[in-house]
Amino acid sequence: MGRSNACKAQQKRDRNAAAANAGGKSQLKVNQQAMTTFCSVCRQPFMSTQNKMQLQQHVDGKHPKNSFDECFPGYQS
């Protein structure tokens, strides 16, 4: 006996259901945990991979009256 189209379709549905139950590859939780640097003025979180130049852009754009040390006290590169 050969396979019918209905049998193949059911096998495909089973494979797709197993793949859907395998879980996603979401980075959301990891990205949220990487938010370790905070601006002390506005409490904006930044990823730990941000360098001083990128953080300085935040200070210049959002807090021109504040210094870098006021926004990010204790920052170490």
Backbone bond lengths (Angstrom), bond angles and torsions (degrees), N, CA, C in turn:
res aa  C-N    CA-C-N  psi(-1)  N-CA   C-N-CA  omega(-1)  CA-C   N-CA-C  phi
1 M - - - 1.441 - - 1.521 109.95 -
2 G 1.283 115.53 134.31 1.457 120.85 178.33 1.518 111.50 -88.74
3 R 1.281 114.22 168.65 1.468 119.18 178.06 1.517 109.44 -79.51
4 S 1.295 114.90 145.14 1.455 119.06 177.35 1.529 109.20 -99.44
5 N 1.296 115.27 167.08 1.462 119.80 177.84 1.521 111.36 -64.01
6 A 1.307 116.94 -33.84 1.464 120.47 179.40 1.521 110.57 -65.34
7 C 1.317 117.00 -38.63 1.464 121.38 179.15 1.530 110.23 -65.99
8 K 1.330 116.50 -43.82 1.464 120.18 178.99 1.528 110.98 -64.58
9 A 1.310 115.78 -39.72 1.464 119.52 179.36 1.524 110.72 -64.77
10 Q 1.317 117.23 -40.04 1.466 120.77 178.71 1.527 110.21 -66.06
11 Q 1.332 117.08 -40.63 1.465 119.86 178.07 1.532 110.75 -62.75
12 K 1.313 116.50 -39.73 1.462 120.30 178.90 1.526 110.60 -65.64
13 R 1.326 117.47 -41.13 1.471 121.04 176.98 1.518 110.72 -62.24
14 D 1.325 116.76 -41.08 1.468 120.75 178.87 1.530 111.37 -64.33
15 R 1.326 116.67 -42.69 1.479 120.36 178.41 1.527 110.87 -63.34
16 N 1.322 116.51 -44.24 1.463 120.40 -179.46 1.521 111.55 -66.05
17 A 1.318 117.36 -37.07 1.464 120.61 178.03 1.521 110.60 -66.94
18 A 1.323 117.32 -39.10 1.466 120.77 178.25 1.523 110.31 -66.10
19 A 1.319 117.49 -38.40 1.465 120.97 178.86 1.525 110.63 -68.69
20 A 1.330 117.18 -35.48 1.463 120.53 179.83 1.524 110.93 -69.75
21 N 1.316 117.32 -32.58 1.462 120.94 -179.74 1.523 112.55 -80.47
22 A 1.328 117.59 -8.16 1.463 120.95 -177.44 1.522 111.71 -69.09
23 G 1.306 118.18 -17.62 1.457 121.20 179.30 1.513 111.26 98.80
24 G 1.323 114.09 156.02 1.453 119.70 -177.79 1.512 112.25 -87.00
25 K 1.281 114.74 171.39 1.459 121.97 179.30 1.531 109.29 -111.21
26 S 1.309 116.54 42.73 1.454 121.48 -174.54 1.521 112.07 -71.13
27 Q 1.315 115.76 139.84 1.460 122.88 177.96 1.528 111.59 -99.44
28 L 1.326 118.52 1.90 1.456 121.35 -172.61 1.520 112.84 -59.10
29 K 1.315 118.20 -45.55 1.467 120.72 -179.18 1.523 111.15 -66.37
30 V 1.304 116.77 -41.09 1.464 120.95 179.99 1.525 110.19 -65.86
31 N 1.333 116.43 -42.34 1.462 119.90 178.64 1.518 111.25 -63.88
32 Q 1.318 117.24 -39.30 1.463 120.95 179.33 1.523 110.54 -64.71
33 Q 1.319 117.98 -37.84 1.457 121.33 179.25 1.521 111.33 -70.70
34 A 1.325 117.72 -25.51 1.462 121.39 -178.78 1.523 112.41 -79.42
35 M 1.331 117.43 -9.11 1.465 121.25 178.17 1.524 108.76 -76.61
36 T 1.306 117.03 85.47 1.463 120.59 -174.06 1.514 113.59 -111.31
37 T 1.322 119.01 -14.37 1.454 122.29 -179.75 1.518 108.33 -104.64
38 F 1.341 117.21 130.46 1.457 121.94 -178.17 1.519 110.28 -125.79
39 C 1.321 115.87 140.59 1.461 120.85 171.53 1.522 106.87 -76.06
40 S 1.328 117.38 126.59 1.463 119.48 -176.32 1.522 112.14 -75.96
41 V 1.324 118.73 -13.27 1.461 121.36 179.35 1.527 110.64 -84.08
42 C 1.330 117.20 -52.36 1.468 120.47 -175.60 1.523 113.40 -110.44
43 R 1.331 117.76 -1.33 1.469 123.98 178.56 1.527 112.60 62.42
44 Q 1.321 117.39 24.56 1.466 122.35 175.56 1.523 109.08 -69.68
45 P 1.335 118.42 125.33 1.475 119.63 178.64 1.530 111.28 -82.19
46 F 1.314 115.24 147.85 1.458 122.37 176.52 1.514 108.53 -131.64
47 M 1.330 115.92 148.63 1.457 120.28 177.48 1.522 109.34 -69.97
48 S 1.297 115.29 152.78 1.459 120.68 -178.09 1.525 112.13 -66.53
49 T 1.316 117.48 -12.11 1.462 120.95 -179.45 1.528 112.86 -85.29
50 Q 1.340 117.71 -6.20 1.463 120.80 179.28 1.519 109.82 -68.11
51 N 1.328 116.45 136.05 1.456 119.12 177.94 1.529 110.04 -95.95
52 K 1.323 116.28 175.45 1.465 120.82 -174.59 1.524 111.57 -63.43
53 M 1.320 117.92 -35.78 1.456 120.54 -179.97 1.532 111.10 -63.75
54 Q 1.314 117.45 -40.73 1.463 121.10 179.19 1.524 110.70 -68.36
55 L 1.326 116.74 -38.90 1.458 119.84 177.52 1.528 110.44 -68.63
56 Q 1.321 117.56 -34.01 1.465 121.45 177.61 1.521 110.22 -64.52
57 Q 1.325 117.95 -35.12 1.463 121.12 175.84 1.522 110.38 -61.48
58 H 1.325 117.53 -38.44 1.461 121.23 176.86 1.523 109.95 -63.34
59 V 1.329 116.41 -45.84 1.466 120.74 -179.52 1.524 110.05 -61.82
60 D 1.323 117.87 -45.60 1.464 121.64 -178.75 1.526 111.75 -64.93
61 G 1.312 117.03 -38.32 1.458 120.78 -176.75 1.515 114.23 -81.36
62 K 1.315 117.55 -40.10 1.464 121.11 -173.50 1.525 113.52 -99.42
63 H 1.323 117.08 -32.03 1.467 120.85 -173.87 1.530 110.39 -134.04
64 P 1.332 117.96 65.98 1.469 119.19 -176.16 1.527 113.75 -64.59
65 K 1.325 117.80 -21.83 1.468 120.71 -179.89 1.528 112.20 -84.82
66 N 1.319 117.27 -12.76 1.464 121.50 -178.43 1.523 110.12 -101.59
67 S 1.319 115.26 154.45 1.462 119.86 176.43 1.532 109.33 -89.60
68 F 1.317 114.88 168.60 1.463 120.25 178.32 1.525 110.29 -61.41
69 D 1.336 116.57 -41.54 1.467 120.41 -178.27 1.522 112.49 -67.16
70 E 1.326 117.85 -27.48 1.465 120.38 176.36 1.528 110.77 -72.87
71 C 1.313 116.46 -36.44 1.468 120.11 -179.14 1.526 112.23 -79.46
72 F 1.318 116.64 -38.18 1.462 120.80 -176.63 1.532 109.66 -128.80
73 P 1.328 117.28 71.59 1.470 118.98 -179.42 1.528 110.66 -67.28
74 G 1.302 115.43 138.20 1.455 120.01 178.59 1.510 114.71 74.66
75 Y 1.342 118.40 15.78 1.471 120.58 179.71 1.517 109.69 -67.79
76 Q 1.322 115.19 132.02 1.463 121.11 176.07 1.516 107.97 -126.50
77 S 1.312 116.48 128.46 1.468 119.98 -176.57 1.491 113.05 -78.30
